[in-house]
């Protein structure tokens, strides 16, 4: 179980904008706005951005409560001009209800937004 994650980048401001655009549809907000930026839901911070040398070959996923939320992230990211890697789609090779979409952050990391639930009736 992951409690939180912190990434490093040379451009904290660009990453703060990117993640604010894409995490807002999931209910996240920028809670800590200091040298290190911290995102979370309420007072539960679990994603941080700090200055440093970026790791490039990284892939992580944010959980979405529904397929509609994955689609909302996709729409928000496209509207904000962020780099799409793959549009939301079912990925039955993982499991029958796996629905996910992918963006690349400003450092090129693969960021996934995933829902494991069946489509709402």
Residue pairs with C-beta under 8 A, 6 or more apart in sequence:
2 46
3 46
4 45
4 46
4 47
4 48
5 46
5 47
5 48
5 60
6 36
6 47
6 48
6 49
6 50
7 15
7 48
7 49
7 50
7 54
7 55
7 58
7 109
8 49
8 50
8 51
8 52
8 53
8 54
8 55
9 15
9 49
9 50
9 51
9 52
9 54
9 106
9 107
10 51
10 52
10 53
10 54
10 107
11 106
11 107
12 35
12 37
12 49
12 50
12 51
14 106
15 37
15 49
15 105
15 106
15 107
16 30
16 33
16 37
16 49
17 80
18 80
18 82
18 105
18 106
19 28
19 37
19 39
19 47
19 49
19 105
20 30
20 39
21 76
21 77
21 80
21 82
22 73
22 76
22 77
22 80
22 82
22 103
22 111
22 113
23 29
23 39
23 47
23 62
23 73
24 76
25 69
25 72
25 73
25 75
25 76
26 41
26 62
26 63
26 64
26 65
26 69
26 73
26 113
27 41
28 39
28 40
28 41
28 47
29 39
29 40
29 41
30 37
30 38
30 39
31 38
31 39
31 40
31 43
31 45
32 38
32 45
32 48
35 50
35 51
36 48
36 49
36 50
37 48
37 49
37 50
38 45
38 47
38 48
38 49
39 45
39 46
39 47
39 48
39 49
40 46
40 47
47 62
54 107
54 109
55 109
56 107
56 108
56 109
58 109
58 110
59 109
59 110
59 111
59 112
60 109
60 110
60 111
60 112
61 100
61 111
61 112
61 113
61 114
62 73
62 111
62 112
62 113
62 114
63 114
63 115
63 116
64 70
64 73
64 113
64 114
64 115
65 115
65 117
66 115
66 117
66 120
67 88
67 99
67 115
67 117
67 119
67 120
68 120
69 113
69 115
70 88
70 99
70 100
70 101
70 113
70 114
70 115
71 88
71 101
73 101
73 113
74 84
74 87
74 88
74 101
74 113
77 84
77 103
78 84
82 103
82 104
83 103
83 104
84 101
84 102
84 103
84 104
85 102
85 103
85 104
85 110
86 100
86 101
86 102
87 101
88 99
88 100
88 101
88 113
89 99
89 100
89 101
90 96
90 97
90 98
90 99
91 98
91 99
91 100
92 98
95 116
97 115
97 116
97 117
97 118
97 119
98 114
98 115
98 116
99 114
99 115
99 116
99 119
100 112
100 113
100 114
100 115
101 112
101 113
102 110
102 111
102 112
102 113
103 111
103 113
104 110
104 111
105 111
